[in-house]
Amino acid sequence: MRKSSTLFKLILIYRIFNAFLTKTFFQADEFWQSLEPAHLKAFGYGNLTWEWNIGLRSYAFPFIFELGYRSCSIISSCIYFILSTFDKILLSTVLQNKYLKESNFLLGILKEFSLLTNAIPQETGYLLVLYVPKLIMAFISSIGEYYTVMLAYKIYNLTFAKEDKNRNGPTIIKIITILTLTNFFNNFFITRTFINSFEMSLTSIALYYWDWSFENLQINQFSFSLSLFISMFTILQRPTNGFIWLWLGIHKLYQLLSNRKWMQILRIVNAAIKSFSFALALNCLIDYYFYGHLTFPVFKFIKFNFTSSLSKFYGQAPWNFHIFQSVPIILGYNLPLFLYGMITPLYTGKDNRHIFKLIKFIILMNIIVYSMISHKEFRFIYPLQPFFQIISTFALFKLTARYKLNLNNNFFWILPTISTIAALFLCRVQEGGVMDVMYFFHSIKGDITSVGFIMPCHSTPWQSHLHKNNIQDLWYITCEPPLHLLEDTNSDKLLLEYMDESDYLYDNIQLFLYQNFPPVYNKGLRSPGKQYLHEWPEFLVIFQHLDDEFMKQYLEDSPYFEYTRFSNSFIHWDSRRSGDVVVYHKRPWA
């Protein structure tokens, strides 16, 4: 138990470091599907994407961050109370002393302290808003990795010969701990505020408490009911997680049927119904709190992503995307170990040898199913990471035993070190400008009239990193999907013709600006009575690509001048987001 506690602390310390070091942008969902709704609920200002406006997402994951944000407000208020009380005591003491109150120097110090009494809680509160979600994700991801390690150890005890268990158990723990902590994608992704990290952590916990045995069935134990509850709650967040539990459930029922354990079947059905009821009740309660009415986002999620073609709006990938891109990227340098583990037997004992076959089957079936879905992203198969790590771990364990490899050899650490440094470098550098620009606007003292982002939609975080509610007009170019096509039988064809605001912008920049903005050169040139979609803001934010292609020349004789820029990306898969983030400031109209 003590060693397990030490292991968790080690993982947690490392992931806190990982989370605090991460200051870059990966994908919009990192903020817009987690932190932004939580910030809006906690502080009362912000913006929601269309998913939240129609009730497509469950609020369970953002709710964790809302609790964190509310703790930020409490801490900030406590600091203000302490400082203001101390300020009042000092001021009262000085004013009651006729010699002290005549000291201009002392009164000046008190004045400065009074200003700090307001400034310190505000800046402390802002830092907490930035870093408390990181702490939360470090904790969640550490739990996920810890249970992944414990799952590997549990499977080792179930599958290996009894005489090997005491001797090689620590080796298994050492191998999987190294593989998971130095995995490239884990270091780059796991502490980011994506629901996929939350999903992976819940999955690893539920897998650990699952009954993996064949003869000594444990379905009557509380741990198995806990596994069912966590798995069903996870499915309510991401229905695709059910692809894992479908095969595990079928296999468990097959075990019971083959042994004619009818009472056990009734008990497992009863446990499943109870677990689902508790999970559904908890999830509905959280969603009711956010939406204000009873809703079931899981059904809308399934309708949008599976029973309609609208998920293609966010891109399509070839059928082999997960095989040739997702799996190699998520596994990193573990890939050769994983491939070797998939094609060779990994057990040495006679007990429960079905476990590795079952894990391999689940991996293959999930990749096949995910490959049939048009819209694909690396992170969609991230919940399979515990299985990936386990196969890689036992493959390396088998190789070390067969070829007498020394895991303490310095050569063994070359790939893990390179993998870790590469991931942490990307966490710190690549696409940092879109974060820096939000910090910049927060740092501006006083009111800002307006800020506009003319770039692909959701290219930056929003109030979760701006945390400033005194900007009168804060807007960005949108990319709303054609929700009106949800019920249209001809949606496949109509989807190809649909263009959102971002599409119109980059299809013809000059025409878009002419139709949606007043003339930028002189305020008096605007057409009388014409309503424009946007007004030229006080601060204009664009990517360098748009600046080089059009804006720099277009704004040459306008009131705008380049105010500052932030280094963002050396190279980008989306050319529209390439280069620096450029901030223009508008002089007063002549």
C-alpha positions in Angstrom: 0.0 0.0 0.0 2.8 2.4 0.9 4.6 1.7 -2.4 1.3 2.3 -4.3 0.9 5.7 -2.5 4.5 6.6 -3.4 3.9 5.7 -7.1 0.8 7.9 -7.2 2.6 10.8 -5.7 5.4 10.4 -8.2 3.0 10.4 -11.1 1.1 13.4 -9.7 4.2 15.5 -9.2 5.3 14.8 -12.7 1.9 15.6 -14.2 1.7 18.9 -12.2 5.0 19.8 -13.8 3.7 18.7 -17.2 0.5 20.7 -16.8 2.1 23.9 -15.6 4.7 23.7 -18.5 1.9 23.4 -21.1 1.1 26.8 -22.5 0.1 26.2 -26.1 -3.0 25.5 -28.1 -3.8 22.1 -29.7 -7.5 22.1 -30.6 -10.5 24.3 -29.8 -12.3 21.7 -27.8 -9.6 22.0 -25.2 -11.2 25.2 -24.1 -14.6 25.6 -25.8 -16.0 22.3 -24.6 -14.8 22.4 -21.1 -13.4 25.6 -19.6 -15.6 28.1 -21.5 -19.0 26.7 -20.3 -17.6 26.3 -16.8 -16.3 29.9 -16.8 -19.7 31.2 -17.9 -21.5 29.3 -15.2 -19.0 30.3 -12.5 -18.5 34.0 -13.3 -21.5 34.9 -15.3 -19.9 36.0 -18.5 -18.4 34.3 -21.5 -19.6 32.5 -24.7 -20.9 29.1 -25.6 -20.6 27.2 -28.9 -23.6 25.8 -30.7 -23.3 22.4 -29.0 -24.1 23.9 -25.6 -26.9 26.1 -27.0 -28.8 23.0 -28.4 -27.9 20.7 -25.5 -25.5 18.3 -27.4 -23.0 18.0 -24.5 -23.2 16.8 -21.0 -22.0 19.3 -18.4 -20.4 16.6 -16.1 -16.8 17.3 -17.2 -17.0 21.1 -17.2 -18.8 21.0 -13.8 -15.5 19.9 -12.3 -13.8 23.0 -13.6 -16.7 25.2 -12.4 -16.1 23.9 -8.9 -12.4 24.9 -9.4 -13.4 28.3 -10.6 -15.7 28.9 -7.7 -12.8 28.0 -5.3 -10.8 30.6 -7.2 -13.4 33.2 -6.3 -13.5 32.2 -2.7 -9.7 32.3 -2.3 -9.6 35.7 -4.1 -12.3 37.1 -1.8 -10.5 35.8 1.3 -7.3 37.5 0.2 -9.2 40.7 -0.4 -10.9 40.5 3.0 -7.5 39.9 4.8 -5.8 42.7 3.0 -8.6 45.2 3.3 -9.0 44.5 7.0 -5.3 45.0 7.5 -5.5 48.2 5.5 -8.3 49.6 7.6 -6.4 48.7 10.8 -3.3 50.5 9.6 -5.2 53.5 8.4 -7.1 53.7 11.7 -3.9 53.5 13.6 -2.2 56.2 11.7 -5.2 58.6 11.8 -5.5 58.2 15.6 -1.9 59.3 16.0 -1.4 63.0 15.4 2.3 62.6 14.7 1.9 59.7 12.2 -1.0 61.3 10.3 1.1 64.3 9.5 3.7 62.2 7.7 3.2 62.5 4.0 5.7 59.6 3.4 3.6 57.3 5.6 0.3 58.4 4.0 1.8 57.7 0.6 2.7 54.2 1.6 -0.8 53.6 2.9 -2.2 54.9 -0.4 -0.1 52.5 -2.3 -1.1 49.6 0.0 -4.7 50.5 -0.6 -4.2 50.2 -4.3 -2.5 46.8 -3.8 -5.4 45.7 -1.7 -7.5 45.7 -4.9 -4.8 44.7 -7.3 -3.4 41.7 -5.5 -6.7 39.7 -5.2 -7.5 40.5 -8.8 -4.2 39.3 -10.2 -4.1 36.3 -7.8 -7.6 35.4 -8.9 -6.6 35.6 -12.6 -3.6 33.3 -11.9 -5.8 30.9 -10.1 -8.3 30.9 -13.1 -5.4 29.9 -15.3 -3.7 27.3 -13.1 -6.5 25.6 -11.1 -7.8 23.8 -14.2 -4.3 22.6 -14.8 -4.1 21.3 -11.3 -7.4 19.5 -11.8 -6.3 17.9 -15.0 -2.9 16.9 -13.4 -4.9 15.1 -10.7 -7.4 13.4 -13.1 -4.6 12.3 -15.5 -2.5 11.0 -12.6 -5.4 8.8 -11.4 -5.8 7.5 -14.9 -2.1 6.6 -15.3 -1.9 5.1 -11.8 -4.9 2.8 -12.5 -3.3 1.9 -15.8 -0.2 0.8 -13.9 -2.3 -1.1 -11.4 -4.3 -2.7 -14.1 -1.1 -4.1 -15.7 0.0 -5.5 -12.4 -3.4 -7.0 -11.8 -3.3 -8.7 -15.2 0.2 -9.9 -14.6 -0.9 -11.6 -11.3 -3.9 -13.2 -13.1 -2.0 -14.5 -16.1 1.6 -15.4 -15.2 2.9 -18.5 -13.4 2.7 -18.4 -9.7 6.5 -18.8 -9.3 7.1 -15.7 -11.4 4.7 -13.3 -9.6 6.7 -12.2 -6.6 9.9 -12.1 -8.6 8.8 -10.0 -11.7 5.9 -7.9 -10.4 8.1 -4.9 -9.7 9.5 -5.1 -13.1 6.1 -4.9 -14.7 5.3 -1.8 -12.6 8.6 -0.2 -13.6 8.2 -0.9 -17.3 4.6 0.5 -17.6 5.4 3.5 -15.4 8.3 4.5 -17.7 6.3 3.8 -20.9 3.3 5.9 -19.8 5.3 8.8 -18.3 7.6 9.2 -21.3 4.9 8.5 -23.9 4.9 11.4 -26.4 1.2 11.8 -26.7 0.6 11.5 -23.0 3.1 14.3 -22.3 1.6 16.4 -25.0 -2.1 15.7 -24.4 -3.0 14.1 -21.1 -3.1 17.2 -18.9 -4.9 19.3 -21.4 -8.6 20.0 -20.6 -10.0 17.6 -23.2 -12.9 15.3 -22.3 -10.9 12.5 -23.9 -8.3 12.7 -21.1 -11.2 12.5 -18.6 -12.7 9.6 -20.6 -9.4 7.7 -20.6 -8.9 8.2 -16.9 -12.4 6.9 -16.1 -11.9 4.0 -18.4 -8.7 3.0 -16.8 -10.4 3.0 -13.3 -13.3 1.0 -14.6 -11.0 -1.5 -16.3 -9.1 -2.0 -13.1 -12.2 -2.9 -11.1 -13.6 -5.1 -13.9 -13.7 -8.8 -13.2 -11.0 -10.2 -15.5 -10.9 -13.7 -13.9 -12.4 -16.8 -15.6 -13.0 -19.3 -12.8 -13.2 -17.1 -9.7 -15.9 -14.7 -10.8 -16.1 -11.6 -8.7 -19.3 -10.0 -10.0 -20.9 -10.1 -6.5 -18.2 -7.8 -5.2 -18.6 -4.0 -4.8 -15.6 -3.4 -7.1 -17.5 -4.9 -10.0 -20.5 -2.7 -9.4 -18.2 0.3 -9.2 -16.7 -0.7 -12.6 -20.2 -0.8 -14.1 -21.1 2.5 -12.6 -18.0 4.3 -13.8 -18.2 2.7 -17.3 -21.8 3.7 -17.8 -21.2 7.2 -16.5 -18.3 7.5 -19.0 -20.6 6.3 -21.8 -23.0 9.1 -21.0 -20.2 11.6 -21.5 -18.9 10.0 -24.7 -21.2 7.3 -26.2 -18.3 5.9 -28.3 -16.8 4.6 -25.1 -19.4 1.9 -25.2 -17.4 0.2 -28.0 -15.0 -0.9 -25.2 -17.6 -2.1 -22.8 -19.8 -3.8 -25.4 -17.1 -6.5 -26.0 -16.2 -6.9 -22.3 -19.9 -7.3 -21.5 -20.5 -9.9 -24.2 -17.4 -11.8 -23.1 -18.6 -11.8 -19.4 -22.0 -13.1 -20.4 -20.4 -15.8 -22.5 -18.4 -16.9 -19.5 -21.5 -17.2 -17.4 -23.5 -18.9 -20.1 -20.8 -21.5 -20.8 -20.7 -22.4 -17.1 -24.5 -22.3 -16.8 -24.4 -19.9 -13.9 -27.9 -18.6 -14.3 -28.1 -16.9 -10.9 -24.9 -15.0 -11.7 -26.4 -13.8 -15.0 -29.4 -12.4 -13.1 -27.1 -10.8 -10.6 -25.0 -9.1 -13.3 -28.1 -7.8 -15.0 -29.4 -6.5 -11.7 -26.0 -4.8 -11.0 -26.0 -3.3 -14.5 -29.5 -1.9 -14.1 -28.7 -0.4 -10.7 -25.4 1.1 -11.9 -27.0 2.6 -15.0 -29.8 4.1 -13.0 -27.3 5.8 -10.6 -25.1 7.0 -13.4 -28.1 8.4 -15.4 -29.5 10.1 -12.3 -26.2 11.7 -11.5 -25.7 12.8 -15.0 -29.2 14.2 -15.4 -28.8 16.1 -12.1 -25.7 17.8 -13.4 -27.2 18.6 -16.8 -30.4 19.9 -15.2 -28.2 22.3 -13.1 -26.5 23.7 -16.3 -29.4 23.7 -18.8 -32.2 24.5 -16.4 -34.4 21.7 -17.7 -34.4 17.9 -17.9 -32.4 16.9 -21.0 -30.5 13.9 -22.3 -27.5 15.2 -24.4 -26.4 11.6 -25.2 -29.3 11.2 -27.6 -28.5 14.5 -29.4 -24.9 13.5 -29.5 -25.7 10.2 -31.2 -28.1 11.9 -33.6 -25.6 14.5 -34.7 -22.6 12.1 -35.0 -24.1 8.8 -36.2 -27.7 9.1 -37.5 -27.0 12.2 -39.6 -24.2 13.3 -42.0 -23.5 16.6 -40.2 -20.5 15.3 -38.4 -18.8 15.4 -41.8 -19.0 19.2 -41.5 -15.9 19.1 -39.3 -13.9 17.1 -41.8 -13.5 13.6 -43.2 -10.5 11.3 -43.1 -9.7 8.2 -45.1 -10.7 4.8 -43.6 -7.0 4.1 -42.6 -6.5 7.3 -40.7 -6.5 5.6 -37.3 -4.2 2.8 -38.5 -1.5 4.9 -40.1 -1.8 8.1 -38.1 -3.7 7.9 -34.8 -2.2 4.6 -33.5 1.4 5.6 -34.3 1.1 9.1 -32.8 -0.6 7.9 -29.6 1.9 5.1 -29.1 5.0 7.0 -30.1 8.2 5.0 -29.6 6.1 2.1 -28.1 4.8 1.3 -31.6 7.3 -1.5 -32.3 6.6 -3.0 -28.9 2.9 -2.8 -29.5 3.1 -4.5 -32.9 5.2 -7.2 -31.5 2.8 -7.7 -28.6 -0.2 -7.9 -30.9 1.3 -10.8 -32.9 2.8 -12.9 -30.1 1.5 -14.7 -27.0 2.2 -12.6 -23.9 1.3 -15.0 -21.1 3.4 -17.7 -19.5 1.0 -19.3 -17.1 -2.1 -21.4 -17.7 -4.6 -19.2 -15.8 -6.8 -16.6 -17.5 -4.8 -16.7 -20.7 -7.9 -15.3 -22.4 -7.2 -11.8 -21.0 -4.6 -10.8 -23.5 -6.7 -12.3 -26.4 -9.6 -10.3 -25.2 -7.6 -7.0 -25.0 -6.2 -7.5 -28.5 -9.7 -8.2 -29.8 -11.1 -5.1 -28.2 -8.3 -3.0 -29.7 -8.9 -4.3 -33.2 -12.7 -4.0 -33.0 -12.5 -0.5 -31.7 -10.1 0.6 -34.5 -12.4 -1.0 -37.1 -15.5 0.7 -35.7 -13.8 4.1 -35.4 -12.4 3.7 -38.9 -16.0 3.5 -40.2 -16.8 6.9 -38.8 -16.2 9.7 -41.3 -15.0 12.4 -38.9 -11.7 11.2 -37.3 -9.2 12.7 -34.8 -6.3 11.2 -32.9 -7.9 11.8 -29.6 -11.0 9.8 -30.4 -9.2 6.5 -29.7 -7.3 7.8 -26.7 -9.4 5.8 -24.3 -7.6 2.7 -25.7 -4.3 4.0 -24.3 -4.5 1.8 -21.2 -4.7 -1.2 -23.5 -1.9 0.1 -25.8 0.4 0.6 -22.8 -0.4 -2.9 -21.4 0.4 -4.7 -24.7 3.6 -2.7 -25.0 4.6 -3.4 -21.4 4.2 -7.1 -21.6 5.9 -7.2 -25.0 8.9 -5.4 -23.6 8.8 -7.7 -20.5 8.9 -10.7 -22.8 11.8 -9.3 -24.9 13.8 -8.5 -21.8 13.3 -12.1 -20.5 14.1 -13.7 -23.8 17.2 -11.7 -24.7 18.4 -10.9 -21.1 18.1 -7.1 -21.7 19.1 -4.7 -19.0 16.5 -2.0 -18.4 19.0 0.0 -16.3 21.3 0.4 -19.3 21.7 4.1 -20.4 20.8 3.1 -24.0 17.3 2.1 -22.9 16.6 5.7 -21.9 17.5 7.4 -25.2 14.1 7.1 -26.9 12.1 7.9 -23.7 14.2 11.0 -23.1 13.8 12.2 -26.7 10.1 11.5 -26.6 9.6 13.5 -23.4 11.7 16.5 -24.5 9.9 16.7 -27.9 6.5 16.6 -26.3 7.3 19.2 -23.6 8.9 21.4 -26.2 5.7 21.4 -28.3 3.7 22.0 -25.1 5.8 25.1 -24.5 6.4 26.6 -27.9 4.2 25.4 -30.8 1.0 27.6 -31.1 1.7 29.7 -28.0 0.8 33.0 -29.6 -2.9 32.4 -29.6 -2.6 32.0 -25.8 -0.3 35.0 -25.3 -2.7 37.3 -27.1 -5.4 36.6 -24.5 -3.0 37.2 -21.7 -2.1 40.5 -23.4 -5.6 41.7 -23.5 -6.2 40.8 -19.9 -3.1 42.8 -18.9 -4.4 46.1 -20.5 -5.5 48.4 -17.8 -8.8 50.2 -18.1 -11.7 49.6 -20.5 -11.3 48.3 -24.0 -14.0 49.4 -26.5 -13.8 46.4 -28.8 -11.7 43.5 -29.9 -12.3 41.5 -33.1 -10.7 38.2 -34.2 -10.6 37.8 -38.0 -9.3 34.3 -38.2 -10.7 30.8 -38.4 -13.3 30.3 -35.7 -12.2 29.3 -32.2 -8.5 29.8 -33.0 -8.0 31.1 -29.4 -9.4 30.3 -26.0 -11.9 32.9 -24.8 -12.9 34.1 -21.3 -11.2 31.1 -19.6 -7.9 32.9 -20.5 -9.1 36.5 -21.0 -11.1 36.7 -17.8 -12.1 40.3 -18.5 -15.7 41.5 -18.6 -15.3 45.2 -19.4 -14.8 44.8 -23.2 -17.9 46.3 -24.7 -17.7 44.4 -28.0 -15.8 41.1 -28.2 -16.4 39.0 -31.3 -14.9 36.4 -33.6 -15.6 34.9 -37.0 -18.1 32.0 -36.5 -18.4 28.6 -38.1 -21.9 27.4 -37.2 -22.9 24.0 -38.7 -26.1 23.7 -40.8 -28.3 22.4 -38.0 -31.3 23.0 -40.2 -30.2 20.0 -42.2 -30.5 17.6 -39.3 -33.9 16.4 -40.5 -33.3 16.8 -44.2 -33.1 13.6 -46.2 -30.9 15.3 -48.8 -28.4 16.6 -46.2 -25.4 14.8 -47.8 -25.7 16.8 -50.9 -26.7 20.1 -49.3 -23.8 19.8 -46.8 -21.3 20.0 -49.7 -22.8 23.3 -50.7 -23.1 24.9 -47.3 -20.6 27.6 -46.3 -20.2 29.1 -42.8 -18.8 32.6 -42.0 -15.2 31.3 -42.0 -15.6 29.8 -45.4 -17.0 33.0 -46.9 -14.1 34.9 -45.3 -11.3 32.8 -46.9 -13.2 32.2 -50.1 -13.0 35.9 -51.0 -11.5 38.1 -48.3 -12.1 41.4 -50.1 -15.7 40.7 -50.8 -16.3 39.5 -47.3 -14.9 42.7 -45.8 -16.9 44.8 -48.3 -20.2 43.1 -47.5 -19.8 42.8 -43.7 -17.7 45.8 -42.6 -18.0 49.6 -43.2 -15.2 51.3 -45.1 -12.1 51.3 -43.0 -10.4 54.4 -44.5 -12.8 57.1 -43.5 -15.8 57.0 -41.1 -17.8 59.2 -43.3 -17.8 56.8 -46.3 -20.2 54.3 -44.9 -23.5 53.9 -46.7 -26.4 55.7 -45.0 -28.8 53.3 -43.2 -26.8 50.2 -44.1 -26.4 47.6 -41.3 -23.1 45.9 -41.1 -22.5 42.5 -39.5 -19.3 43.8 -37.8 -17.8 47.2 -36.9 -14.0 47.8 -37.1 -12.8 47.1 -33.6 -10.3 49.0 -31.5 -8.0 46.0 -31.6 -8.0 43.7 -34.6 -6.4 40.2 -34.2 -5.3 38.2 -37.3 -2.8 35.5 -38.3 0.3 36.4 -40.2 -0.9 34.4 -43.2 -3.9 36.7 -43.6 -1.7 39.8 -42.9 0.8 38.8 -45.6 -1.8 37.8 -48.1 -4.2 40.8 -47.8 -4.5 42.8 -44.6 -1.2 44.5 -44.5 -1.8 46.2 -47.8 -5.5 46.7 -47.2 -5.0 48.5 -43.9 -2.0 50.6 -45.2 -3.9 53.9 -45.4 -6.3 53.2 -42.6 -6.3 54.3 -39.0 -4.8 50.9 -38.1 -1.2 50.2 -37.2 0.5 47.1 -36.1 0.5 47.3 -32.3 2.3 44.0 -31.4 2.7 40.4 -32.5 3.2 37.1 -30.8 5.2 34.2 -32.2 2.8 31.3 -32.8 3.9 28.5 -35.1 6.9 27.4 -37.1 4.7 25.3 -39.3 1.0 24.5 -39.3 -1.2 21.9 -41.0 -3.8 24.7 -41.6 -2.1 27.4 -43.7 -4.7 29.9 -42.5 -3.3 29.6 -39.0 0.4 29.8 -40.0 2.9 32.4 -38.7 2.6 34.9 -35.9 -0.5 36.3 -34.3 -0.7 40.0 -35.3 -2.5 42.7 -33.2 -3.6 45.9 -34.9 -4.7 49.0 -33.0 -7.0 51.7 -34.4 -6.2 55.3 -34.0 -9.1 57.7 -33.4 -10.9 58.7 -36.6 -9.7 61.8 -38.2 
